[in-house]
Amino acid sequence: MLPVKLPVIDKCTGCKLIEGLYCKRYFNPEVLWKNTGNCPSATHMKAEVVEDRKKLNPIKASKRRT
Protein backbone atom coordinates (compact mmCIF):
# COMPACT_ATOMS: atom_id res chain seq x y z
CA MET A 1 0.00 0.00 0.00
CA LEU A 2 1.42 3.40 -1.01
CA PRO A 3 1.48 6.29 1.46
CA VAL A 4 -1.08 9.05 1.01
CA LYS A 5 0.25 12.21 -0.63
CA LEU A 6 -0.27 15.40 1.32
CA PRO A 7 -0.79 18.80 -0.34
CA VAL A 8 2.14 21.16 -0.91
CA ILE A 9 2.83 24.14 1.35
CA ASP A 10 3.32 27.83 0.53
CA LYS A 11 7.10 27.47 0.18
CA CYS A 12 6.57 25.08 -2.74
CA THR A 13 4.69 27.68 -4.78
CA GLY A 14 6.36 28.18 -8.17
CA CYS A 15 8.08 24.79 -8.33
CA LYS A 16 7.82 22.85 -11.60
CA LEU A 17 7.38 19.56 -9.74
CA ILE A 18 3.91 20.50 -8.45
CA GLU A 19 1.06 18.68 -10.14
CA GLY A 20 -2.27 20.06 -8.99
CA LEU A 21 -2.01 20.32 -5.22
CA TYR A 22 0.63 17.61 -4.83
CA CYS A 23 4.38 17.24 -5.30
CA LYS A 24 5.49 14.67 -7.88
CA ARG A 25 8.57 13.70 -5.89
CA TYR A 26 7.70 13.81 -2.16
CA PHE A 27 4.72 12.44 -0.26
CA ASN A 28 4.91 14.98 2.59
CA PRO A 29 6.66 18.21 1.53
CA GLU A 30 5.89 19.96 4.81
CA VAL A 31 8.13 17.59 6.79
CA LEU A 32 10.91 17.98 4.23
CA TRP A 33 10.93 21.78 4.58
CA LYS A 34 10.63 21.54 8.36
CA ASN A 35 13.56 19.12 8.82
CA THR A 36 16.07 20.41 6.25
CA GLY A 37 15.00 24.03 5.86
CA ASN A 38 14.80 23.70 2.09
CA CYS A 39 13.86 21.30 -0.66
CA PRO A 40 16.70 19.69 -2.63
CA SER A 41 14.46 19.39 -5.68
CA ALA A 42 13.06 22.94 -5.64
CA THR A 43 13.14 24.30 -9.18
CA HIS A 44 11.99 27.76 -8.16
CA MET A 45 14.96 28.51 -5.90
CA LYS A 46 18.59 29.14 -6.76
CA ALA A 47 21.40 27.93 -4.55
CA GLU A 48 23.52 30.69 -3.08
CA VAL A 49 27.21 30.30 -3.78
CA VAL A 50 29.59 31.78 -1.24
CA GLU A 51 33.24 32.11 -2.21
CA ASP A 52 35.93 32.44 0.39
CA ARG A 53 38.96 34.16 -1.00
CA LYS A 54 41.96 33.46 1.17
CA LYS A 55 45.08 35.58 1.24
CA LEU A 56 47.77 34.04 -0.89
CA ASN A 57 51.43 34.46 -0.14
CA PRO A 58 52.95 36.16 -3.23
CA ILE A 59 56.15 34.10 -3.00
CA LYS A 60 54.23 30.82 -3.06
CA ALA A 61 52.02 32.11 -5.89
CA SER A 62 55.06 32.88 -8.04
CA LYS A 63 56.42 29.38 -7.47
CA ARG A 64 53.11 27.78 -8.53
CA ARG A 65 53.12 29.52 -11.90
CA THR A 66 56.31 27.78 -13.03
Backbone as CSV, one residue per row, in Angstrom:
resi,resn,N_x,N_y,N_z,CA_x,CA_y,CA_z,C_x,C_y,C_z
1,MET,0.828,-1.165,0.000,0.000,0.000,0.000,0.886,1.248,0.000
2,LEU,0.646,2.175,-0.903,1.417,3.397,-1.007,0.945,4.417,0.016
3,PRO,1.884,5.239,0.528,1.479,6.287,1.462,0.613,7.343,0.768
4,VAL,-0.183,8.019,1.532,-1.075,9.049,1.009,-0.279,10.324,0.803
5,LYS,-0.432,10.949,-0.359,0.253,12.208,-0.631,-0.488,13.348,0.046
6,LEU,0.295,14.235,0.670,-0.268,15.404,1.324,-0.061,16.625,0.424
7,PRO,-0.921,17.621,0.522,-0.794,18.804,-0.343,0.490,19.592,-0.054
8,VAL,0.935,20.349,-1.051,2.141,21.157,-0.910,1.873,22.357,0.001
9,ILE,2.944,22.974,0.480,2.827,24.139,1.354,3.172,25.402,0.560
10,ASP,3.082,26.557,1.200,3.324,27.833,0.531,4.737,27.961,-0.024
11,LYS,5.717,27.372,0.631,7.103,27.473,0.180,7.328,26.744,-1.147
12,CYS,6.449,25.842,-1.499,6.572,25.082,-2.736,5.989,25.828,-3.943
13,THR,5.334,26.945,-3.711,4.689,27.684,-4.784,5.712,28.129,-5.819
14,GLY,5.458,27.808,-7.084,6.356,28.177,-8.173,7.240,27.040,-8.647
15,CYS,7.254,25.931,-7.958,8.080,24.785,-8.332,7.456,24.055,-9.529
16,LYS,8.298,23.562,-10.410,7.820,22.850,-11.601,7.397,21.417,-11.292
17,LEU,7.713,20.936,-10.105,7.376,19.558,-9.740,5.988,19.427,-9.125
18,ILE,5.255,20.541,-9.015,3.910,20.496,-8.447,2.918,20.103,-9.539
19,GLU,2.105,19.140,-9.218,1.055,18.683,-10.140,-0.263,18.787,-9.392
20,GLY,-1.034,19.815,-9.717,-2.273,20.063,-8.988,-1.947,20.615,-7.621
21,LEU,-2.329,19.911,-6.588,-2.012,20.318,-5.215,-0.909,19.466,-4.595
22,TYR,-0.309,18.575,-5.380,0.630,17.608,-4.826,1.986,17.665,-5.514
23,CYS,3.018,17.291,-4.775,4.378,17.240,-5.301,4.583,15.893,-5.986
24,LYS,5.238,15.908,-7.139,5.492,14.667,-7.881,6.546,13.799,-7.191
25,ARG,7.429,14.416,-6.425,8.572,13.695,-5.892,8.433,13.273,-4.428
26,TYR,7.775,14.087,-3.604,7.700,13.814,-2.165,6.263,13.647,-1.695
27,PHE,6.046,12.716,-0.780,4.715,12.444,-0.262,4.283,13.494,0.756
28,ASN,5.237,13.991,1.562,4.910,14.976,2.593,5.916,16.128,2.537
29,PRO,5.704,17.117,1.677,6.662,18.205,1.529,6.822,19.063,2.784
30,GLU,5.814,19.135,3.611,5.894,19.955,4.815,6.994,19.457,5.744
31,VAL,7.103,18.165,5.922,8.134,17.592,6.789,9.517,17.829,6.201
32,LEU,9.630,17.755,4.894,10.907,17.983,4.230,11.413,19.399,4.494
33,TRP,10.554,20.394,4.325,10.930,21.785,4.577,11.206,22.016,6.060
34,LYS,10.476,21.351,6.910,10.628,21.536,8.358,11.960,20.966,8.846
35,ASN,12.342,19.791,8.351,13.556,19.120,8.816,14.836,19.703,8.221
36,THR,14.837,19.975,6.916,16.066,20.407,6.252,16.134,21.904,6.024
37,GLY,15.011,22.601,6.085,14.996,24.030,5.860,14.865,24.411,4.401
38,ASN,15.003,23.461,3.518,14.805,23.700,2.089,14.500,22.381,1.396
39,CYS,14.170,22.481,0.125,13.858,21.296,-0.663,14.984,21.082,-1.666
40,PRO,15.607,19.921,-1.687,16.702,19.689,-2.627,16.246,19.653,-4.083
41,SER,14.980,19.468,-4.322,14.462,19.390,-5.684,13.730,20.649,-6.115
42,ALA,13.792,21.710,-5.336,13.057,22.938,-5.640,13.592,23.560,-6.922
43,THR,12.730,23.708,-7.912,13.140,24.299,-9.185,12.934,25.801,-9.191
44,HIS,12.265,26.334,-8.201,11.988,27.762,-8.158,12.979,28.543,-7.296
45,MET,13.961,27.867,-6.751,14.956,28.515,-5.896,16.344,28.281,-6.463
46,LYS,17.205,29.276,-6.321,18.586,29.138,-6.759,19.474,28.984,-5.540
47,ALA,20.461,28.126,-5.649,21.399,27.928,-4.551,22.342,29.119,-4.476
48,GLU,22.599,29.586,-3.281,23.520,30.692,-3.085,24.937,30.149,-2.981
49,VAL,25.822,30.719,-3.776,27.213,30.299,-3.779,28.032,31.345,-3.041
50,VAL,28.759,30.880,-2.034,29.589,31.778,-1.240,31.042,31.397,-1.480
51,GLU,31.825,32.364,-1.957,33.237,32.105,-2.213,34.076,32.725,-1.107
52,ASP,34.979,31.940,-0.588,35.927,32.443,0.393,37.258,32.637,-0.306
53,ARG,37.669,33.871,-0.392,38.960,34.165,-1.003,39.970,34.311,0.121
54,LYS,40.935,33.428,0.141,41.963,33.460,1.165,43.146,34.277,0.662
55,LYS,43.872,34.852,1.605,45.075,35.583,1.237,46.121,34.583,0.778
56,LEU,46.767,34.919,-0.317,47.774,34.036,-0.887,49.136,34.705,-0.768
57,ASN,50.070,33.959,-0.265,51.426,34.461,-0.137,51.997,34.676,-1.535
58,PRO,52.465,35.893,-1.879,52.951,36.161,-3.233,54.157,35.310,-3.627
59,ILE,54.993,34.928,-2.687,56.149,34.096,-2.999,55.702,32.708,-3.422
60,LYS,54.755,32.140,-2.697,54.226,30.821,-3.056,53.486,30.873,-4.388
61,ALA,52.770,31.970,-4.637,52.018,32.114,-5.887,52.970,32.141,-7.073
62,SER,54.104,32.808,-6.935,55.058,32.880,-8.037,55.690,31.521,-8.315
63,LYS,55.853,30.715,-7.291,56.421,29.379,-7.472,55.417,28.429,-8.145
64,ARG,54.138,28.644,-7.936,53.105,27.784,-8.528,52.984,28.000,-10.022
65,ARG,53.272,29.197,-10.482,53.121,29.517,-11.904,54.131,28.783,-12.769
66,THR,55.275,28.418,-12.212,56.314,27.779,-13.025,56.205,26.291,-13.016
